[in-house]
Amino acid sequence: MTTDLHDLMSERAERLDPPTLDASAIMAAGDRRVRRRRWTGGAGAAVLCVAAALAAPAVLGGSGTDGLVAERPADSEDPVAWVSGSVLHTSPDGPTVDLAELGREPISLVQADSGFVFSEADGSVHAVIDDEVVEVGTLQVPESPRFESDGDVVAWVDAGEGEPAYAALDLSKGAGVVSLPVRRGYGTPLERELGMTEAVAAVDGDTVYLRAPNGARVWRPFAADDQVVSLPVADGTRVVLEDVQNGVFHYHRAGGTPAAKEEAYVVGPDLSTGVEVESWEGILSPDGRYLVSEMNDENVVSDTATGARLPFDLGEYSFLAGYRWLDDDTYAALAMKDVSGDRVDLLRCEVTTGSCEPVVTGLDLLGDSRLVIPIGEGW
């Protein structure tokens, strides 16, 4: 999520009372910790830790043959999904699920090809697959949820059994979670204090990028070759990885050659080269061709090959920020006509035309219809 969009949602959320948890439902669920369901890949025991406990799922209804997310052609557009109050809307005209009936109240949401992942205020992580909701883990930092995803792969830092671990889930394979212990004593004391060594930076296909003190490490949780390797950075630079898509990297660079800016956001084929772009915390399109970000309350779309800013029409809105790509040149955006109000619209925006059209209008950020959009973070 872009910085100002996160700040906007956080500021609105601070005006809310803390969510009321359904204690009876939580107690009834017990201490369910799913670590494996239908995972059959060959994971190396040296670094991968997969437990085999399977919880009984909470059935949403139906025969189980018709899921919440229909199969889509590979080149089709993702639907716009959101949670309003406790109701998960899988698309503007698609099926809905009232999660409150299951004792669930999401504060963050991830949208994948085959389902959804969400977390609650207590840190519990749940997967919505077909017509089931299954608990799959617990966040290390419940009050600050952060997930990264691509396709059906979702990754986060899990609390583990007393020791934090990177966790990865492929929803196309079920609710089986693969984990990698967090490397302790890694980085400087300040970096450890800031949690820089315990964060998932990005997911590209089935490759997970782990944020390191300077750059990133590559983890392939579902491959037989499970070696974790570090990515090189240019001499004299400090790098923080923001996103990776289709082999294109988006990162923040500090230092470098005299000709380069002291600090800049960069897109390129690795963490050493590339072009500078106007961005804060941008997200790459699935093919890596475009970057959508927000700078000083402006929605910014850039060409990653040249770094050039592309034309964009704000239309009737005073604030607009893209938050999720729907296909290679279409993204979802949250927009407000009045930035002092609490009503927002969800839009579909086209890179080629620079224009947007409403998909859902008049959603309430506060009250009983508090809004959660699939950005992989909470507020």
Secondary structure, DSSP 8 states (H G I E B T S, - for coil): --HHHHHHHHHHHTTS------HHHHHHH-S-----SS--S---TTT-B--------EE-SS-SSS-SS----TTS-----EEETTEEESSTTS-EEEGGGGT--EEEEEE-SSEEEEEETT-EEEEEETTEEEEEEEBSSTTS-B-EEETTEEEEEE--SSS-EEEEEEGGG-S-EEEEE--TT-S-HHHHHTTTTSEEEEEETTEEEEEETTEEEEE-TTSS----EE----TTEEEEEEEEETTEEEEEEEE--TTS-SEEEEEESSSS--EEES-SS-EE-TTSSEEEEEETTEEEEEETTT--B-----TT-SEEEEEEEEETTEEEEEEES-TTSSEEEEEEEETTTTEEEEEEEEEESSGGG-EE-BSSB--
